[in-house]
Structure formats: C-alpha cells, structure tokens
Amino acid sequence: MELINIPNSTNNINISNNNFNSNNNNNTKGVQLTFKNITYKVENRKYKKQLKKQTEARKKKNDDYESNNKPASFTDIKVEKELTILNNVSGVIEKGELCALMGPSGSGKSTLLDILAERKSTGKITGKLLINGKEVGDAYKKFCSYVTQEDVLLQTATVFETIKFYADLKLPEMAEEEKIKRVEQVIEDVGLTKRRDSKVGGILPGGIIMKGLSGGEKRRVSIGCGLVTNPSLIFLDEPTSGLDSVTALSIMKTLLDLTKTKGCTIIASIHQPRGEIFELFNKVMVVIKGKMIYSGNNILQYFEQLGYTCPNNMNPADFCLDAAVEIGDGDRYDEICTQWQKIWENEIVNEITQPFIAVEKPKATPWSYQYYILLKRSWKDFLRNQGNFIARVGTAIVTGLLFGACFAGLKETEADVQKIIGVIFFLITGLNLTPFAVISLFLSQRTLFNAERASKVYHSFPYYLAMVTVETFVVLLVALINATICYLIAHLRWDASYFFYAMMIYFFVHLLSDFLICTLANLTGTSDMTFAYGSGFCVIFMLFAGFYVPVQELPVSFGWLHYINPLFYSFVSLMQVQFKDLPIKCSQPANSTIPCQFNNGNQVLSYYGIDEWSRDESFGIVILWAAFFFTTSYLALHYLNREKR
Ligand SMILES: Nc1ncnc2c1ncn2[C@@H]1O[C@H](COP(=O)(O)OP(=O)(O)OP(=O)(O)O)[C@@H](O)[C@H]1O
C-alpha cells in the first residue's frame, strides 16, 4: 500500500470549534513532549500454567496422531515469559495542545499515560521521554502532573485545604502568602471559587455520610490538586468517566481553557466522548493492542484513507472507536501499524518546535516538614470525624462503669482476690478488643495513602508517623479513661506509684493491640480478613494469658505459646503491680480450722505460676511487642497493598 501523506501534526492544528492554534499560544509555560519507542513489558505470571497447557495439548496431538494416524486439531499458542503491553509506541504533543488518547478497552491507554507521567513502578520500560527535544532526567517530574480516574480525596477537608495540602508538600520553598495566592488562583481556574470552603464530603470510614461536593466538583478538585505546581504537562486518566455529559463537557472546557490561558500541554485518555467533547481536542492519538496507529489532528481523514468512512450524523468518537476495534480484530492490523510507524519515522520524529529549557532537579521536601503538614491534616480530620472517637471513648466509659459496678469496693482480702484478678484480666481483654472499631478507619486511610503515594506527594514514613501520633493520642485517652474509672470504683491498688505504673501498662496493651489490627489491615487490605485474623489472634492471646489456665497447668505441647503472647506479659506485669508484697487479710474466722489460701500477694502470684517473673521485665516485653507491631504495621503499609498500576 502507498504511504498516506499525513498533514504535519505541528503545523496544521486547525480545530473547527475553537480556532485554536497551539503554536500561536503566547504563554511560555508549556512544553513539547516527545515520546520515542516506548516499550513496556511485564512478567507473564501465567507462564508456567500456559506452558503446561501447551505441553499437554502437544502431547494429546501426538497421542492422537499415533493412535488414529491423523493429526488432531491443535493450534500452537505462543507462550512467552514476558507480556508486551506497549510495543514501540512513539508520538509528539505540542505545547498548549489538548490531546486525546483513544483506543479500545485494554489497548494500553492507561499504561502509556502512566509511563508518560513516570508513575509506573513495575515492569520493564524502554524508550525516551523528551521535553522540547531533550531528555531532562529527574527534572522531568517538575513538568508533570497526573490526575487519576477516581477522585480519592479526604472527605473532611475543604476544597481550599485539599489543594493547599498539595501546595504545602509540593512547593515547600514557596512563601506562605504566595502559596495561598497560588491555591486561590487554582480554585478559580477550576471553577470552584464558590465552593472554596465546602467540605469534599462523601462516605466517611464507618459509613457516616458527610454532605459535600458533587461528582463533577470533586473531579475539579482532583484537577486542581494537579495544577497547583503550575505543571507544563498534565495527564488525565479518563477525566470524564462517571460524569454526566453536561458536567463532562464543562470539565473538558476547563481543561481547554488551561491550554489556552496557561499554555499547558494536556493529554487525557478518553473512552467514548460525546461529539462536542471530541471536537475540543487538538490532537487524537489512537492506540490498539499496545501499538500506536495514528496521531494527529485529522483522524477522520486518515481513517477514510484506510477505507473506514465515518457515516454522516455519527458521533466521530464512536466511529473512531468502532474503527479501532475493527482494525484491532482484523487482518490489516499489522499492516496499519507498520504504515503508521513509517509515517512517524519519515515525517514526524525529528520535529522539535520549542527551544531547550534547562530545569533543575526538583528539591525534595524534608521529612520533618512532611510530618508537620500530615499531622496537621490528620489532626483536623480527627476533629471533624469524631464519630469513631466518641464511640471508642463512650465504650471505654460504659465498660469502665460496668466493670466498676460489678466489682465495686473490692478489699485486699482473700475473698476478693479472684475478683481483683478478674478486673485486671477483663480490662486488658477489653483494651485488646477495642481496636476492632478502627478497622474501617485504617482501610479508608490506606486508600487515600495509596493514591497520594502514587502521586509522590510524600514519603510513607512521615505519613505513618503522623497517623500513629493521632492514633496514639486516642489510644492513650481510651485506655486511661477505661482503667481509671474501673480502678476508682473497684478500689484496686491505689497508691500513686502502683496506679500510674498500671495505667502505663494498660496504655501499652491498648497500643500494641491497635498496632496489631493496623498491621493486619495493611497486610490483608480488607476488613473481613482483618477481622477474621484479628479475632483469631485475640482468642489465642486470651487463652494463653495465664488467667483461665495458670501457666504451669498449660498443656506441654502448646504451653510455650504464652512466651510469645503479649497479653501474658501484660497480665504478669499488672499482677505484679497489684499483688507483689501485698498483705492479704484472711477471710476465715479466727477460730476456723480451714487454713487461709492466701496470706499475701506473693502467694497469689505463686498460685498463678508468675511469681518468678519481674514486673519491669514483663512490662519491657509488652513495650517491645508494641514496638514490633508498630514496625510490622509500617512495613506492611510501605511494601504491601500498593496501587496495582
Ligand atoms: N502489570 C501488568 N501485568 C499484566 N497485564 C497488564 C499489566 N498492566 C497492564 N496489563 C494489561 O495490559 C493491557 C492494557 O491495559 P491498560 O489498563 O493500559 O488498558 P486501557 O486501554 O487503559 O484499558 P481501559 O480503557 O479498559 O482502562 C490490559 O490487557 C491489561 O490487563
């Protein structure tokens, strides 16, 4: 087939509706993006399975041949260790262009967009990304901003706070006044001036619904977050998905305005836009099965030359998608891909329309500053979403009062020894179980964290520290309220040194349980599994804590479990605090012949087989367990359940 002469993509940008010529844009901010020979390969996880299937099919073919003397119907499938998701994809997008990335589902649009935005952390990527014709290394990030398909935003933050959060973390060196000005400007640019102080809203963790922004407004906030750094290149993954057609058109017009007024270069993957939206684009790129088959401003003409004519009155976007599907499924796919590759190599590849600009490597925001900003946000979020906090504190008060009522006015007598031990054990059990109330909170925070980490807004460690700081404060309050009420009414060992020591232990019991649940939530990523594993752990912890069965009576085969049980060490240290060297009044009448079971607290400790354990060492082990779960929780947050792309 003869080569089709494609109008030079940079010289003839002539859009019917808006008469916009990207090269006439006076703004100096935008850049030209060229991507050359981008190939993306991932490991084929089904390789072994596919290979086995192929071997079996081959064997069957041979067997059939030998037994029937005729070949079985068998097509040899190509099994490869690596899957090629994008294959030698190239293109150029001019300064100030609004470019649509189109293609059938699964063609590789999102993958290409992720690679162009340098967001891919898995697989092997080869090829070049050039800004105004030159590779700029790490400075590339300074040009880019990426807006995800889903709006993952903090529900309790206002529009201003959400965008300011990005400004704080991405522009650490900018003066506060200037930052505020920038944020206000962005809010105006995305058309949210009237909603500046409205909360984002949505379903809060735990199910409470907070009134807030509409779907379109949330999309505008997400775009605003991407605009705050004044990026030259903006990538949007399906910016109109999930929106009604009027809102979608209005969002796209806002984006077009950004190309005109700020000279931004915008690339948006788009599925099936309505006609008016399609006409807003200055350029269309079509990817089919991981290969580029067209890039330019006159796709209908190109398809016509290929033999696909758009019928009158048909939405051109629908037509393009239908044609793309047909090409992908048809026999001419390879020929059309090769043809486009030749056009690219012969006519487009070396066009550099913008002068080279030297850009410094972006400066990293210090972790201490990230922690400060994240703590500020977490604290505000906590204050605005107090449902969970009130429920936890309320439960602590009620259970404290009920424990107190059941065990009120205990005395240091032989008759009350069992009840005192009961109070201690049930307090630690209650504090061990309370963190189950936080599962949905942890999981919801995780979703936001994943999205923000993918945007490289902050490092996971300052984020984790900020989250843990707020959580530790709540844990401290809950533990102290619960245990203090109970101690007040039940009259456990009350001298200041014993009381505060006991409170510290209760605090750490609660803290380590909280970190355990956080670890499980971060490990599993689902509430059901966190609940299932968490309850399993808690039951085992209780059983082997030394209360129901004294440690010396535990079965030999499982008895060792108490050595790795944080609740056992908590129980031991609290029992030591309560009973060590405590005189106990005998409950038998003076003339009774029945001997007193306990004359002092040490005999109680001995009965439970924990008299040899030291209070401080046991408490030290409780602290170590808290530190252990603190670490596992962070490692699971950092390494597991990442965004899947
Ligand atoms: N890491 C990966 N491992 C295996 N397959 C992958 C990986 N990343 C992408 N793919 C596959 O590559 C193809 C392209 O995916 P991509 O999400 O880029 O398509 P898309 O054009 O954006 O699709 P859609 O319009 O449905 O979102 C899909 O078949 C997808 O399953």
The ligand as an SDF file (V2000), in Angstrom:
LIG
                    3D

 31 33  0  0  0  0  0  0  0  0999 V2000
    1.3270   -5.1860   35.1400 N   0  0  0  0  0  0  0  0  0  0  0  0
    0.5590   -5.8370   34.2700 C   0  0  0  0  0  0  0  0  0  0  0  0
    0.5370   -7.1810   34.2320 N   0  0  0  0  0  0  0  0  0  0  0  0
   -0.2210   -7.8440   33.3410 C   0  0  0  0  0  0  0  0  0  0  0  0
   -1.0020   -7.2440   32.4440 N   0  0  0  0  0  0  0  0  0  0  0  0
   -1.0250   -5.8920   32.4320 C   0  0  0  0  0  0  0  0  0  0  0  0
   -0.2590   -5.1220   33.3320 C   0  0  0  0  0  0  0  0  0  0  0  0
   -0.5020   -3.8040   33.0990 N   0  0  0  0  0  0  0  0  0  0  0  0
   -1.3830   -3.7700   32.0710 C   0  0  0  0  0  0  0  0  0  0  0  0
   -1.6960   -5.0160   31.6990 N   0  0  0  0  0  0  0  0  0  0  0  0
   -2.6150   -5.3990   30.5890 C   0  0  0  0  0  0  0  0  0  0  0  0
   -2.3220   -4.5450   29.5190 O   0  0  0  0  0  0  0  0  0  0  0  0
   -3.4980   -4.1890   28.8290 C   0  0  0  0  0  0  0  0  0  0  0  0
   -3.6240   -2.6890   28.7390 C   0  0  0  0  0  0  0  0  0  0  0  0
   -4.0280   -2.1690   29.9960 O   0  0  0  0  0  0  0  0  0  0  0  0
   -4.4880   -0.6600   30.1630 P   0  0  0  0  0  0  0  0  0  0  0  0
   -5.0750   -0.5310   31.5230 O   0  0  0  0  0  0  0  0  0  0  0  0
   -3.3680    0.2310   29.8290 O   0  0  0  0  0  0  0  0  0  0  0  0
   -5.6130   -0.5700   29.0670 O   0  0  0  0  0  0  0  0  0  0  0  0
   -6.6190    0.6190   28.7660 P   0  0  0  0  0  0  0  0  0  0  0  0
   -6.5470    0.8720   27.3210 O   0  0  0  0  0  0  0  0  0  0  0  0
   -6.3690    1.7660   29.6610 O   0  0  0  0  0  0  0  0  0  0  0  0
   -7.9980   -0.0980   29.1290 O   0  0  0  0  0  0  0  0  0  0  0  0
   -9.3370    0.5630   29.7170 P   0  0  0  0  0  0  0  0  0  0  0  0
   -9.8420    1.5120   28.6860 O   0  0  0  0  0  0  0  0  0  0  0  0
  -10.2440   -0.6210   29.8510 O   0  0  0  0  0  0  0  0  0  0  0  0
   -8.9810    1.1970   31.0150 O   0  0  0  0  0  0  0  0  0  0  0  0
   -4.6350   -4.8540   29.5750 C   0  0  0  0  0  0  0  0  0  0  0  0
   -4.9730   -6.0380   28.9220 O   0  0  0  0  0  0  0  0  0  0  0  0
   -4.0690   -5.1260   30.9290 C   0  0  0  0  0  0  0  0  0  0  0  0
   -4.6630   -6.2440   31.5130 O   0  0  0  0  0  0  0  0  0  0  0  0
  1  2  1  0
  2  3  1  0
  2  7  2  0
  3  4  2  0
  4  5  1  0
  5  6  2  0
  6  7  1  0
  6 10  1  0
  7  8  1  0
  8  9  2  0
  9 10  1  0
 10 11  1  0
 11 12  1  0
 11 30  1  0
 12 13  1  0
 13 14  1  0
 13 28  1  0
 14 15  1  0
 15 16  1  0
 16 17  2  0
 16 18  1  0
 16 19  1  0
 19 20  1  0
 20 21  2  0
 20 22  1  0
 20 23  1  0
 23 24  1  0
 24 25  2  0
 24 26  1  0
 24 27  1  0
 28 29  1  0
 28 30  1  0
 30 31  1  0
M  END
$$$$
